[in-house]
């Protein structure tokens, strides 16, 4: 089981600490819309589902605060296309 995703508003990114590494997704937030800009998973964590878990957790946090979502991140955009349960969040 992977650890929970945390919002780091000072750095404008969602983060997940796994095996001593930090995976993160950078965002901006304006007028109730969180825009995902870039998601990065350290090479040591590749192929373990960390990126998908990170984006899922981040989207759950966005939903909890009542924001909508936009994406300029290829990984997040692909995730959203594969997961219709998050379509209601799209701005």
N, C-alpha and C positions, 0 to 999 in steps of 0.2 A: 504494500500500500504506500502510495506517495504522500508526502506531507501537504499540508494546506497551503493554498496560495495566499499571499499577503499583499496588501496595497502599500506601496511606499510613496506617498504623495509628495514628499520632499524631492524625490528623484523622478517623479512622474512615470512610475513603472510598477507593474505587478511582478512579484518575485516568488520563486519557489527554490528552497534550499534542498539539494539532493546530493548525498554522498560527498559533502564538502564543496560542492559546486553550486553556483547560482544561475538558474535559468530565469529569464525575464522578458517582459513585454512592455515596451515603451508606449506611452499614450499621451494625448492631450485631452483636456476636459474643458468644454465651453458650453454654456447655455443648455445644460442637461444632456449633452452628447459626449460620450467618451469615444475618441478616435484612436484606434490601434495603429501605430506607426511601424513598429519593428519588433519581431520576436526572435530571441536568441537562446539557443540551447548549447551549452558547452559540448565539444566533440566527445568527451568522455561519457556523456549521458545520451548520446545519439542512439536511436533505435529502441529506446526503453519506454516510449510513450510519454515522455516528460513534456514535450511541446504541446501535445493534445491536452494533457492534464492541466498544464499551465493555462492554456486558453480557456478551457472549460471552467476552471476555478475563477479566472478573471471575469468571464462573462456572468458567472453566478454572483460575483461581488457587484458588478455593474447593475444587474437586475435588482439586487437587494437595495441599492441606493436609489433606484427609480430612474436611472439614466437610460438613454437609447445608445445605440452603437453605430459607429461608422468604421470602416477599415481601409487603411492604405498599406496594410501588411499582407503580403501574399499568403503567408501561413494562416493567419487569422481568417482571411477571405475564404481560403479553401476549407477550413474547419467549418465556417458558417454554412457553406454550400452543402456539406455532408451531414449537417445536424439541424434538421428542420425545427427542432424544439427550441432553437434560439432565434428563429426568424422574426418573432414578435419584437425583438430588441432592435431591429434595424431601423435606423433613422430615415 
